[in-house]
Amino acid sequence: MRLIRLALKNFRQHADTEIEFRPGLTGIIGPNGSGKSTILEAIAWTVYGAPAARGTKDTLRFNRAPGRSTVQAELEFELRGERYRVRRTPRTAELYRAEQEDPIAAGLGEVTRQLTRRLGMTRGEFFNTYFTKQKDLQFLASVGSAERARFLAQVLGYERLKKSQDLVRQQRNVLKAQVEELRRALRDPDEIKREREEAEERLKAATSQQAEAQGRRNDAAAWVAELEPAWNELRRARERYAQLGEELRVARIRLERVREDREKTAVDLKTLAAADEELKRLLEEIKPLEELPLEAESLQSLAEAEARRGSLKRQLDDQRKRVDVLDQKVTDALERGRASDDLSEKLAAQETECDGLEARLQEATSGWERDRQDADATRRILRGQAEELRAQIMQLEAAGPDGVCPTCKRALGSEYDTVLELVRGQYEEVVQDGKWHKKRFEQLRAEPDEVVAGRNELARAREEIERLRRALAESAAALTQAATLKAELAEEQARARELAGEIAALPGGYDARRHEEVREELKKLEERRKQVTQLETRLERQPQLRAAQAEAEEEERQIRRQVDDLEKKRVELDYSEDRYRSAEKEYEEARDVLGAANVEAARARGEADSARQAADSARQAERDYKKVSRTVAERQADFRLHNELDGALGELRTQLNDRVRPELSEIASVFVMELTDGRYNQIEIGSAHEVIVLDDGEIKEVISGGEEDIANLVLRLAISQMIADRAGHSLSLLIFDEVFGGLDEQRRESVVQLLQKLQDRFEQIILISHIESIRQGMDQVLRVTYNEPTGTSLVREESPGASVEDLAREDLAALVAD
């Protein structure tokens, strides 16, 4: 696999980053926290999706990105001679061949599956093959034998055998517990057989008792059936006799109620006859009073006219007061409106004065702004000249007498000191002039007193104009108000005249004493009319009462005939209570015998059912014993099988671990021979998985720090090569993340030199580090910096041989550009 290009949008602090990877040794250099390792995380996330990234998909997004911005990473790489391009966001993913426009796979899960299949590696194998961190290089040398074996098993995939063995042991323990539990649940088979035989004997006896009880129950039922027809006939006769008695009682109650209603109706008719005589008397009394309502209506009209006259007089008094007030308002408004001409002349003069003040203020402000702009422009020019002279001084100091003149480009030679002193003098002069103009510019930041005084005077003049305009508007409004008030005054005067005419037109002659006498007479008339109405209402019931009296007499005759008929039917029924009691006693005796027989039969049936259930349970217990016995045998067989599988997996892990050491030793020996130019040609992985360096076949007991670095490096390369071989493709890419942290400068240079020797075998090697000095051995240098104001990481390519001064100027230029 070879990386070609990586483009990031809003991926963590990489708001907009694009990197072109070239073959050879590439260094990604920058301070801690600048975003170097985030580049590796983005590569892994693009290939394997969310499991390869830290945190959640929400934490991937650049925290200062605009609201609807999305996270996107695009990686272009070459694999087995074919170029691919994968683009991934938190919600989508697409995989392309480089020369095709349509994707060959789409969707988060599908793209991850396709890349896993084409790479031939899981996410863990991918990291263990291509990625190496500082702890990975020194891990095998710093831990014990068991941890070294566990590390190798994990990176080579053998750890899955350990997990499988753990699962087998867990299942074996479960089977063992199941067998023990089943054995505890098993009962004694002889006891189970004895319980079955006893239950069957009990069932036989209970079945015989049930047959005898059923026979006695049948005899009792036959006796009840023999007595039941006569008993039912007597019960029906008794019910009919009681029904006739109830009907007779009800008929006698109805007869008494009808007799009482007829007597009450006779009393009501007598009372109504007296009311008819009282009505005739009242009608004679109210005839002389029938003319009073007309007189009362006439007097009421005169009373209303008199009340209306008083109300209109009060309104007329109020109207005359309003006319006087309006007349005074008209006079006042006309007086205020006469001042408008004088106010117009004052306003015109004030506006002319204000225009003059505004022109003078504009002239003073323009002069001040010109002086400030001139001072600022001069300051900027002098600052540029100072920077240019400072650069010339640095250039002269760096070149020395062998340099050239910055203006005429001639060799300086003996004039070097003179020219350098001249340029320094010019620089000092320009700096002093710049400070003076800067001070002058600061002085001109505030407005001069002349401008402030002119602005205040202009404000006072404008306030006076506003005052005059308000006064003029008030004068014009007063004239308008006077016209409106005149019209309103005319309307109010006309209304006063209308009220006076309405008062004169009202009728007179109202007699309040006679009006009160008529009211009293009308009250008496109303009382008599109410009495007449009440009597007429009562007399309306007279025809109904007479009809009700006739109906009651007829109903009484009918009920008397019904009572006679019911008494005759009771006599004809020939019912005897003594005969009923004797038959009831005999029938109840037969029912008691039948009930006892039913109880005995039910008890015998229950005993038979219980015995049958006991027999069934005993037989089921025998069947369960046989079934559990078979299950125990099956679980024991499974237990033995899992025991054997546990031993086989343990032996397989031991064989694989024993086989891995020679294979790793062989691959590591090839690497160490290439890295040391044949000085060392053999590395062995010992029985405790320790690294052993051989010198001419002899174990080198003491090795230097550089030799230890070589041993750690070749072992890590051998592990990566073994994983790649098992995945079915060559190992062409190596990525080292901060592997120099614990090494001094000499050992760092040694490791870089070792990596340079690997370029014939590995097409692309990427080193990530915060150490600047490793850049000298790189083929490509990518610098990563973090911009505090924007919160973003910036990546740019640099020349591997650039000096510290060149890098400082590039950083300054980058900051200015930002």
C-alpha positions in Angstrom: 0.0 0.0 0.0 1.3 3.5 -0.9 -0.3 6.8 0.2 -0.7 9.4 -2.6 -3.0 12.2 -1.3 -5.1 13.1 1.8 -7.7 15.9 1.9 -9.5 16.9 5.1 -12.5 19.2 5.6 -13.5 20.1 9.2 -11.8 17.0 10.6 -11.1 17.9 14.2 -8.7 21.0 14.0 -7.9 20.4 10.3 -10.5 22.8 8.7 -9.1 22.6 5.2 -5.9 20.4 4.8 -4.5 18.7 1.7 -1.4 16.6 1.7 0.5 15.1 -1.3 2.6 12.1 -0.2 5.7 11.1 -2.2 7.8 7.9 -2.1 10.8 7.8 0.1 11.3 9.0 3.7 8.7 11.6 4.7 8.8 13.5 7.9 5.7 15.1 9.5 7.1 17.6 12.0 5.5 20.0 14.4 5.0 20.8 18.1 2.9 18.6 20.4 -0.8 19.3 20.0 -0.4 20.8 16.5 -2.4 18.0 14.8 0.2 15.6 13.5 -1.3 12.4 14.9 -4.7 13.5 13.8 -3.5 13.0 10.2 -2.9 9.3 11.0 -6.3 9.1 12.7 -7.9 10.5 9.6 -6.2 7.9 7.4 -7.4 5.1 9.6 -11.0 6.6 9.8 -11.2 7.0 6.0 -10.4 3.3 5.6 -12.2 1.6 8.6 -14.8 4.2 9.7 -15.9 5.1 13.2 -14.2 2.3 15.2 -10.8 3.7 14.1 -11.5 7.2 15.5 -11.4 8.6 19.0 -14.6 9.7 20.6 -17.9 9.9 18.7 -18.9 11.2 15.3 -20.0 14.5 17.0 -16.5 15.1 18.4 -14.9 14.6 14.9 -16.3 17.9 13.7 -14.1 21.1 13.8 -15.6 23.1 16.8 -15.5 26.4 14.9 -17.0 25.2 11.7 -20.1 27.0 10.3 -23.5 25.5 11.3 -24.2 23.2 8.3 -20.6 22.3 7.5 -19.8 18.6 7.4 -16.8 16.4 8.2 -15.1 14.9 5.2 -11.9 13.0 4.5 -10.7 11.8 1.1 -7.7 9.4 0.8 -6.1 8.4 -2.5 -3.7 5.3 -2.4 -2.2 2.6 -4.5 -2.6 -1.1 -3.7 -1.2 -3.9 -5.9 -0.7 -1.7 -8.9 -4.2 -0.2 -8.8 -5.1 3.3 -7.5 -8.1 3.9 -5.3 -9.9 6.9 -3.9 -12.1 6.7 -0.8 -14.3 9.6 0.4 -16.0 9.4 3.9 -18.3 11.6 6.0 -20.0 10.6 9.3 -23.1 9.5 7.3 -21.8 8.5 3.9 -18.8 6.7 2.3 -17.8 6.0 -1.4 -14.9 4.0 -2.9 -13.7 4.7 -6.4 -11.0 3.4 -8.8 -8.9 6.4 -9.7 -9.8 6.3 -13.4 -13.6 5.8 -12.9 -16.3 8.4 -12.0 -18.8 6.0 -10.6 -18.1 4.4 -7.2 -17.4 0.7 -6.9 -18.9 0.7 -3.4 -21.1 3.1 -1.4 -22.4 3.2 2.2 -20.5 3.2 5.5 -20.6 -0.5 6.1 -20.1 -1.6 2.5 -17.1 0.6 1.9 -15.4 -0.6 5.1 -16.1 -4.3 4.1 -14.7 -3.7 0.6 -11.5 -2.0 1.9 -11.0 -4.7 4.6 -11.3 -7.4 1.9 -9.0 -5.7 -0.6 -6.4 -4.9 2.1 -6.8 -8.4 3.5 -6.5 -7.0 7.0 -8.8 -6.2 9.9 -8.4 -2.8 11.6 -6.2 -4.3 14.3 -4.0 -6.0 11.8 -3.7 -2.8 9.8 -2.5 -0.9 12.8 -0.1 -3.6 13.9 1.4 -3.8 10.3 1.7 -0.3 9.2 1.8 1.8 12.4 4.6 1.8 15.0 4.6 4.0 18.1 7.4 4.7 20.6 6.1 2.2 23.1 6.0 -0.5 20.4 9.8 -0.3 19.7 10.8 -0.6 23.4 8.0 -2.7 24.7 9.5 -6.2 24.1 12.8 -5.1 25.8 11.2 -3.6 28.9 8.5 -6.2 29.9 8.6 -9.8 31.2 8.4 -13.0 29.3 4.6 -13.5 29.8 3.8 -10.0 28.6 6.1 -10.4 25.5 4.4 -13.6 24.6 1.0 -12.0 25.0 2.0 -9.0 22.9 3.2 -11.2 20.0 0.1 -13.4 20.2 -2.1 -10.3 20.1 -0.4 -8.6 17.1 -0.2 -11.9 15.2 -3.8 -12.8 15.8 -3.1 -15.8 18.1 -5.0 -14.1 20.9 -8.2 -15.3 19.2 -7.2 -18.9 20.1 -6.9 -17.8 23.8 -10.4 -16.3 23.6 -11.7 -19.5 22.0 -10.1 -21.5 24.8 -11.6 -19.3 27.5 -15.1 -19.8 25.9 -14.5 -23.6 25.8 -13.5 -23.6 29.5 -16.6 -21.5 30.4 -18.9 -24.0 28.6 -17.0 -26.9 30.2 -17.7 -25.4 33.7 -21.3 -24.9 32.8 -21.6 -28.6 31.7 -20.0 -29.8 34.9 -22.4 -27.7 37.0 -25.4 -29.1 35.0 -24.3 -32.7 35.5 -23.9 -32.2 39.2 -27.3 -30.5 39.5 -29.0 -33.2 37.5 -27.4 -35.9 39.6 -28.6 -34.2 42.8 -32.1 -34.1 41.3 -32.2 -37.9 40.5 -34.3 -40.0 43.1 -33.8 -43.7 44.1 -35.3 -45.9 41.3 -36.5 -48.6 43.8 -38.4 -45.9 45.7 -40.0 -44.7 42.5 -41.1 -48.3 41.6 -42.6 -48.9 45.1 -44.6 -45.6 44.9 -46.0 -46.6 41.5 -47.2 -50.1 42.7 -48.8 -48.5 45.8 -50.6 -45.9 43.7 -52.0 -48.6 41.3 -53.4 -50.6 44.3 -55.0 -47.5 45.7 -56.6 -46.8 42.3 -58.1 -50.3 42.1 -59.7 -49.9 45.5 -61.0 -46.4 44.8 -62.6 -47.6 41.5 -64.6 -50.3 43.3 -65.8 -47.9 46.0 -66.9 -45.4 43.3 -69.1 -48.1 41.6 -70.9 -49.0 44.9 -71.6 -45.3 45.7 -73.0 -44.7 42.2 -75.5 -47.6 42.7 -76.8 -46.1 46.0 -77.1 -42.7 44.3 -79.2 -44.3 41.4 -81.7 -45.8 43.9 -82.2 -42.5 45.7 -82.8 -40.7 42.4 -85.5 -43.3 41.4 -87.4 -42.5 44.7 -87.3 -38.8 44.1 -88.5 -39.3 40.5 -91.5 -41.3 41.8 -92.7 -38.6 44.2 -91.9 -35.6 42.0 -95.2 -35.5 39.8 -97.6 -35.3 42.7 -95.4 -32.9 44.5 -95.2 -30.6 41.5 -99.0 -30.6 41.2 -99.5 -29.6 44.8 -97.0 -26.8 44.5 -98.8 -25.4 41.4 -102.1 -25.6 43.3 -100.6 -23.8 46.3 -99.1 -21.1 44.0 -102.6 -20.6 42.3 -104.4 -20.4 45.7 -101.9 -17.7 46.8 -102.2 -15.8 43.5 -106.0 -15.7 43.8 -105.7 -14.4 47.4 -103.3 -11.7 46.3 -105.6 -10.6 43.5 -108.6 -10.5 46.0 -106.6 -8.3 48.4 -105.7 -5.9 45.6 -109.3 -5.7 44.4 -110.5 -4.8 47.9 -107.9 -2.1 48.2 -108.9 -0.6 44.8 -112.6 -0.7 45.9 -111.8 1.3 49.1 -109.7 3.9 47.1 -112.5 4.4 44.5 -115.1 4.9 47.3 -112.8 7.6 49.0 -112.2 9.4 45.6 -116.0 9.6 44.9 -116.7 11.1 48.3 -113.9 13.7 47.9 -115.2 14.7 44.4 -118.7 15.4 46.0 -117.1 17.7 48.5 -115.2 19.6 45.7 -118.4 20.1 43.7 -120.2 21.6 46.7 -117.3 24.1 47.2 -117.3 25.2 43.6 -121.1 26.0 43.8 -120.3 28.5 46.6 -117.4 30.1 44.5 -119.8 30.6 41.6 -122.0 32.8 43.8 -119.0 34.8 45.0 -117.9 35.5 41.4 -121.3 37.0 40.5 -121.1 39.4 43.4 -117.5 40.7 42.5 -118.5 41.3 38.8 -121.3 43.7 40.0 -118.7 45.6 42.2 -116.1 46.4 39.5 -118.5 47.8 36.8 -118.3 51.5 38.1 -114.4 51.4 38.0 -113.9 50.5 34.3 -113.3 54.2 33.2 -110.3 54.7 35.5 -107.6 53.3 33.2 -108.2 55.9 30.5 -108.0 58.8 33.0 -104.8 57.3 34.5 -103.2 57.1 31.0 -104.0 60.8 30.3 -102.5 61.9 33.7 -99.4 59.7 33.1 -98.7 61.5 29.7 -99.0 65.0 31.4 -96.6 63.7 34.2 -94.0 62.6 31.6 -94.2 66.0 29.8 -93.6 67.8 33.1 -90.5 65.6 33.8 -89.2 66.2 30.3 -89.6 70.0 30.8 -87.3 69.9 33.9 -84.7 67.8 32.1 -84.6 70.1 29.1 -84.2 73.2 31.3 -81.1 71.6 32.9 -79.7 70.8 29.5 -80.3 74.4 28.3 -78.4 75.8 31.3 -75.4 73.5 30.6 -75.5 74.4 26.8 -75.3 78.1 27.6 -72.2 77.5 29.8 -70.5 75.5 26.9 -71.3 78.4 24.5 -69.6 80.9 26.9 -66.4 78.6 27.2 -66.1 78.1 23.4 -66.4 81.9 22.8 -63.5 82.5 25.2 -61.4 79.7 23.5 -61.9 81.3 20.0 -60.7 84.7 21.4 -57.5 83.0 22.9 -56.6 81.1 19.7 -56.9 84.2 17.5 -54.5 86.0 19.9 -51.9 83.2 19.7 -52.1 83.0 15.9 -51.1 86.7 15.4 -47.4 85.9 16.3 -46.7 83.7 13.2 -45.2 86.4 10.9 -42.6 87.4 13.5 -41.6 83.8 14.2 -41.1 83.1 10.4 -38.6 86.0 10.1 -36.6 84.8 13.2 -36.5 81.2 11.8 -35.1 82.3 8.4 -32.3 84.4 10.1 -31.4 81.5 12.4 -31.2 79.0 9.5 -28.8 81.3 7.6 -26.6 81.5 10.7 -26.7 77.7 11.1 -25.5 77.2 7.5 -22.5 79.4 8.1 -21.5 77.5 11.3 -21.9 74.2 9.5 -19.5 75.3 6.6 -16.9 76.5 9.1 -17.1 73.2 11.0 -16.7 71.1 7.8 -13.6 73.2 6.9 -12.0 72.6 10.3 -12.8 68.8 10.3 -11.4 68.3 6.8 -8.1 70.0 7.8 -7.8 67.8 10.9 -8.5 64.6 8.9 -5.9 65.5 6.2 -3.3 66.1 8.9 -4.1 62.7 10.5 -4.0 60.8 7.2 -0.7 62.5 6.2 0.9 61.5 9.5 -0.4 57.9 9.2 0.9 57.5 5.6 4.3 58.9 6.5 4.5 56.5 9.5 3.7 53.5 7.3 6.3 54.6 4.7 9.0 55.0 7.4 8.1 51.6 8.9 8.6 49.9 5.4 11.9 51.7 5.0 13.0 50.5 8.5 12.1 46.9 7.7 14.0 47.1 4.4 17.1 48.7 6.1 16.9 46.1 8.9 16.9 43.3 6.3 19.9 44.9 4.6 21.8 45.0 7.9 21.0 41.3 8.6 22.1 40.5 5.0 25.4 42.4 5.4 26.1 40.9 8.8 25.4 37.4 7.5 27.6 37.8 4.4 30.4 39.8 6.0 33.2 41.5 3.9 32.7 38.9 1.2 29.2 40.1 0.5 27.9 42.7 -2.0 26.5 46.2 -1.6 22.6 45.9 -1.2 22.2 48.9 -3.6 24.9 48.7 -6.3 25.5 44.9 -5.9 29.4 45.4 -6.0 31.7 43.5 -3.7 32.3 45.3 -0.4 35.8 44.2 0.6 37.4 46.8 2.7 34.4 49.1 2.6 32.3 46.6 4.5 32.5 48.5 7.8 31.8 51.9 6.2 28.8 50.6 4.3 27.4 48.7 7.4 27.8 51.8 9.5 26.1 54.0 6.9 23.1 51.6 6.6 22.8 51.4 10.4 22.8 55.2 10.6 20.1 55.4 8.0 18.2 52.8 9.9 18.4 54.8 13.2 17.4 58.0 11.4 14.3 56.3 9.9 13.4 54.8 13.2 13.6 58.2 15.0 11.5 59.8 12.2 9.0 57.0 12.5 8.6 57.4 16.3 8.0 61.2 15.9 5.3 60.6 13.2 3.8 57.8 15.3 3.5 60.3 18.3 2.1 62.9 15.9 -0.5 60.4 14.7 -1.5 59.5 18.3 -1.9 63.2 19.0 -4.2 63.6 16.1 -6.5 60.8 17.1 -8.6 63.1 19.3 -10.6 66.0 17.7 -9.0 69.5 18.1 -10.6 72.1 20.3 -11.6 74.2 17.3 -13.7 71.3 15.9 -15.3 70.5 19.3 -16.2 74.1 19.9 -17.7 74.5 16.3 -19.7 71.3 16.7 -21.1 72.5 20.1 -22.0 75.9 18.7 -23.7 74.3 15.7 -25.7 72.0 18.0 -27.0 75.1 20.0 -28.0 76.9 16.7 -29.9 73.8 15.5 -31.7 73.5 18.9 -32.8 77.2 18.5 -34.1 76.4 15.0 -36.1 73.5 16.4 -37.5 75.7 19.1 -38.6 78.4 16.5 -40.1 75.8 14.3 -42.1 74.3 17.2 -43.3 77.9 18.1 -44.3 78.6 14.5 -46.1 75.2 14.3 -48.0 76.0 17.5 -49.0 79.5 16.1 -50.3 77.9 12.8 -52.1 75.2 14.9 -53.8 78.0 17.0 -55.2 79.6 13.8 -56.5 76.3 12.6 -57.9 75.6 16.0 -59.7 79.0 16.0 -61.5 78.1 12.8 -62.5 74.8 14.2 -63.7 76.3 17.5 -65.9 78.9 15.6 -67.7 76.1 13.7 -68.2 74.2 17.0 -69.5 77.5 18.7 -72.1 77.9 16.0 -73.3 74.3 16.4 -73.6 74.7 20.2 -75.6 78.0 19.8 -78.0 76.3 17.4 -78.4 73.4 19.9 -79.4 76.0 22.7 -82.1 77.4 20.4 -83.5 74.0 19.7 -83.7 73.2 23.4 -85.6 76.5 24.2 -88.1 75.7 21.3 -88.7 72.1 22.6 -89.5 73.4 26.1 -92.1 75.8 24.8 -93.9 73.1 22.8 -94.5 70.8 25.8 -98.2 70.6 27.2 -99.2 71.8 30.7 -102.1 71.4 33.2 -100.7 68.3 35.2 -102.6 67.6 38.5 -100.4 65.5 40.8 -103.0 65.1 43.6 -105.7 63.7 41.2 -103.0 61.4 39.6 -102.3 59.8 43.1 -106.1 59.3 43.8 -106.5 57.5 40.4 -103.5 55.2 41.2 -105.1 54.2 44.6 -108.4 53.4 42.9 -106.6 51.3 40.2 -104.9 49.2 42.9 -108.3 48.3 44.4 -109.6 47.5 40.9 -106.6 45.2 40.3 -107.2 43.3 43.6 -110.8 42.6 42.6 -109.8 41.5 39.1 -107.3 39.0 40.6 -110.1 37.5 42.8 -112.3 37.2 39.7 -109.5 35.5 37.8 -108.9 33.0 40.6 -112.6 32.1 40.9 -113.0 31.7 37.2 -109.9 29.4 37.2 -111.4 27.2 40.0 -114.8 27.0 38.2 -113.1 25.6 35.1 -112.7 22.3 37.0 -116.4 21.8 37.6 -117.2 19.8 34.4 -114.2 17.6 35.0 -115.2 16.8 38.5 -118.8 15.8 37.5 -117.4 13.4 34.8 -114.9 11.9 37.4 -117.8 11.3 39.8 -119.7 9.3 37.2 -116.6 7.3 36.3 -115.9 6.4 39.9 -119.4 5.1 40.4 -119.1 2.8 37.4 -115.6 1.6 38.5 -117.0 0.7 42.0 -119.7 -1.5 40.4 -117.0 -3.4 38.3 -114.6 -4.0 41.2 -117.5 -5.5 43.3 -118.2 -8.0 40.5 -114.4 -8.9 40.4 -114.3 -9.6 44.2 -117.2 -12.0 44.0 -115.7 -13.9 41.0 -112.3 -14.3 42.8 -113.9 -15.7 46.0 -115.8 -18.2 43.9 -112.6 -19.5 42.2 -110.8 -20.0 45.6 -113.6 -22.2 46.8 -113.6 -24.3 43.5 -109.7 -24.9 43.8 -110.2 -27.3 46.8 -106.6 -26.6 48.2 -105.6 -28.0 51.6 -102.5 -26.7 53.5 -102.3 -29.9 55.6 -102.1 -32.1 52.6 -99.4 -29.9 51.1 -97.3 -30.1 54.4 -97.5 -34.0 54.4 -96.3 -34.3 50.8 -93.6 -31.7 51.3 -92.1 -33.7 54.2 -92.0 -37.0 52.3 -90.4 -35.3 49.2 -87.7 -33.5 51.3 -86.8 -36.8 53.0 -86.2 -38.4 49.5 -84.2 -35.3 48.5 -82.0 -35.6 51.6 -81.3 -39.3 50.8 -80.4 -38.3 47.2 -78.1 -35.5 48.4 -76.2 -37.8 50.8 -75.8 -40.3 47.9 -74.5 -37.6 45.7 -71.9 -36.5 48.3 -70.8 -40.1 48.8 -70.5 -40.6 45.0 -68.6 -37.3 44.6 -66.2 -38.3 47.4 -65.6 -41.7 45.8 -65.1 -40.1 42.4 -62.6 -37.6 44.0 -60.7 -40.4 45.6 -60.6 -42.3 42.3 -59.4 -39.2 40.5 -56.7 -38.6 43.2 -55.6 -42.2 43.0 -55.5 -42.0 39.2 -53.4 -38.8 39.4 -51.0 -40.4 41.9 -50.6 -43.4 39.6 -50.0 -41.2 36.6 -47.4 -39.2 38.6 -45.6 -42.3 39.7 -45.5 -43.5 36.1 -44.2 -40.0 35.0 -41.6 -40.1 37.7 -40.3 -43.3 36.2 -40.2 -41.7 32.7 -38.5 -38.6 34.0 -35.8 -40.6 35.8 -35.0 -42.3 32.5 -35.0 -39.0 30.6 -32.7 -37.3 33.2 -30.4 -40.2 33.2 -30.0 -39.9 29.4 -29.4 -36.1 29.7 -26.7 -36.7 32.4 -25.0 -39.2 30.0 -25.1 -36.6 27.2 -23.8 -33.8 29.4 -20.9 -36.0 30.6 -20.0 -36.8 26.9 -20.1 -33.0 26.1 -17.9 -32.3 29.2 -15.3 -34.8 28.1 -15.4 -33.3 24.6 -14.8 -29.8 25.9 -12.0 -31.1 28.1 -10.3 -32.6 25.1 -10.9 -29.3 23.0 -9.4 -27.2 25.8 -6.2 -29.4 25.7 -6.0 -29.3 21.9 -6.3 -25.5 21.8 -3.6 -25.1 24.5 -1.3 -27.4 22.5 -2.1 -25.5 19.3 -1.2 -22.1 21.0 2.1 -23.6 22.3 2.9 -25.0 18.8 2.1 -21.7 17.1 4.2 -19.7 19.6 7.1 -22.1 19.2 6.8 -21.9 15.4 6.6 -18.0 15.5 10.0 -17.5 17.1 12.1 -19.2 14.3 10.0 -17.4 11.6 10.5 -14.0 13.3 14.2 -14.7 13.9 14.6 -15.5 10.2 12.8 -12.3 9.0 14.6 -10.2 11.6 18.0 -11.6 10.6 17.4 -10.5 7.0 16.6 -6.9 8.2 19.6 -6.7 10.6 22.0 -7.8 7.8 20.6 -5.1 5.5 20.6 -2.3 8.2 24.2 -3.1 9.4 25.7 -3.8 5.9 26.5 -7.3 7.0 28.1 -6.5 10.3 25.4 -8.5 12.1 23.7 -11.2 10.2 21.6 -13.1 12.8 18.9 -12.2 15.3 17.2 -14.8 17.5 14.0 -14.7 19.5 14.7 -16.7 22.7 12.4 -19.1 24.5 11.4 -16.1 26.8 10.7 -14.1 23.6 13.7 -11.9 24.3 15.8 -10.4 21.5 19.3 -12.0 21.1 21.9 -10.4 18.9 24.5 -12.8 17.4 28.0 -11.7 16.3 29.7 -14.4 14.1 27.4 -17.0 15.6 28.2 -16.0 19.2 25.6 -14.4 21.5 26.5 -10.7 22.2 25.9 -10.4 25.9 26.3 -6.6 26.1 25.0 -4.4 23.4 25.2 -0.6 23.0 22.2 1.8 22.9 22.5 2.0 19.1 22.6 -1.8 18.8 19.5 -2.0 21.0 17.7 0.4 18.7 18.6 -1.7 15.7 17.3 -4.9 17.5 14.0 -3.2 18.5 13.5 -1.8 15.0 14.2 -5.0 13.1 11.9 -7.0 15.5 9.1 -4.5 14.9 9.7 -4.7 11.1 9.8 -8.5 11.2 6.4 -8.6 13.0 4.9 -6.2 10.4 6.4 -8.3 7.6 4.9 -11.5 9.0 1.4 -9.9 9.3 1.6 -8.6 5.7 2.8 -11.9 4.3 -0.2 -13.7 6.0 -2.5 -11.0 4.5 -1.2 -11.9 1.0 0.6 -8.7 -0.1 4.0 -7.1 0.2 4.8 -4.6 2.9 5.6 -1.3 1.2 4.5 1.3 3.8 5.8 2.0 7.3 4.5 4.8 9.7 6.4 5.6 12.8 4.7 7.9 15.4 6.9 9.7 17.9 9.5 6.8 18.2 12.4 9.2 19.1 10.9 10.4 22.4 13.3 8.5 24.7 16.4 8.6 22.5 19.3 11.1 22.6 20.4 13.0 19.5 23.1 10.5 18.5 20.7 7.5 18.7 18.0 9.5 16.8 20.4 10.1 14.0 21.3 6.4 14.0 17.7 5.3 13.7 17.1 7.8 10.8 20.2 6.4 9.1 18.8 2.9 9.6 15.4 3.9 8.1 17.2 5.4 5.1 18.8 2.0 4.4 15.3 0.5 4.3 14.1 2.6 1.3 15.1 -0.1 -1.2 12.7 -2.5 0.6 10.0 -0.1 1.7 8.7 2.3 -0.9 7.2 4.8 1.6 8.3 5.5 5.2 6.5 8.2 7.2 7.9 9.6 10.5 5.9 11.8 12.8 7.9 13.7 15.4 8.1 17.0 17.2 12.0 16.9 16.9 13.3 19.4 14.3 16.7 17.8 13.8 15.4 14.7 12.0 14.5 16.8 8.9 18.0 16.6 7.5 17.6 12.9 6.6 14.1 13.2 5.0 13.2 13.2 1.4 10.0 15.1 2.1 9.2 17.4 5.1 5.6 18.3 6.0 5.3 20.9 8.8 2.2 21.0 11.0 1.5 24.2 13.0 -1.5 25.3 15.1 -3.0 28.7 14.6 -4.3 29.9 18.0 -6.6 32.7 16.7 -8.4 30.5 14.1 -8.1 27.2 16.1 -6.9 25.3 13.0 -4.0 23.1 12.1 -2.0 24.1 9.0 0.2 21.8 6.9 2.8 23.0 4.4 5.7 21.3 2.6 9.2 22.5 3.4 12.7 21.9 2.0 14.5 19.2 4.1 17.7 21.2 4.1 16.2 24.6 5.1 18.0 26.5 7.9 16.5 27.7 11.1 16.5 31.3 9.7 14.7 30.2 6.6 12.0 28.4 8.6 11.6 31.5 10.8 11.0 33.7 7.8 8.6 31.1 6.3 6.7 31.1 9.6 6.5 34.9 9.7 5.3 35.0 6.1 2.7 32.3 6.8 1.4 34.3 9.8 1.2 37.5 7.8 -0.7 35.7 5.0 -3.1 34.3 7.6 
